[in-house]
Amino acid sequence: MSWIRRKLWVLAVGVLAGASGCNPFTLGFLTPIPVQPWVAERMDQKFNHQNDGRVPIMPPVRDGFPPPICEDEPSDQEVLRAMPRVPRGVPGIYETFRDDISIVKNRLVDKIDPPRFFPLVGQAQLHHCHWECVVYYTELVQSDYPFPTYRKKQRVQVIYIDKDHLHLYVGTDPATQKQITQDLTRY
């Protein structure tokens, strides 16, 4: 009879623990895990902008034609991603914003190196394209606690961006240069 009483006590304790929220068996893979808000920003930066630091491989520089120039300036998004991050504040207490952004882009360097060997590419010429981007913006620092206040300042930030790329080098034969250019560009 005592073993029945013992089983009833274990069953009663189990039912009370399950009803009170102290059940250790509810902690499964469906248990919510708190995630910081900046984790999504980091994942977005990691997966959506993978090609920002990669060097593209372009068709060869053809003899008898003018050398290519750096016409593809950095986009506004690239410049803004290269800027230092806005400091994280506490919403409603202390926040920082950037308003009235204007970007001026100047080409500093545009030169092509002589051909040399690059691992995983082969013979190629490095085309240096260096840009200076001057960002003019208004920084707004806002605080709502303990009393509302804000401060506006005109700011200037200078960002240097390298958009270097490689041009394959296949020799001085015009027919080979033309064929490689057609293979790479399909044009």
Secondary structure, 3 states (H helix, E strand, C coil): CHHHHHHHHHHHHHHHHHHHCCCHHHCCCCCCCCCCCHHHHHHHHHHHCHHHHCCCEECCCCCCCCCCCCCCCCCHHHHHHHCCCCCCCECCCEEEEEEEEEEEEEEEEEEECCCEEECCCEEEEEEEEEEEEEEEEEEEEEECCCCCEEEEEEEEEEEEEECCEEEECCCCCHHHHHHHHHHHHCC
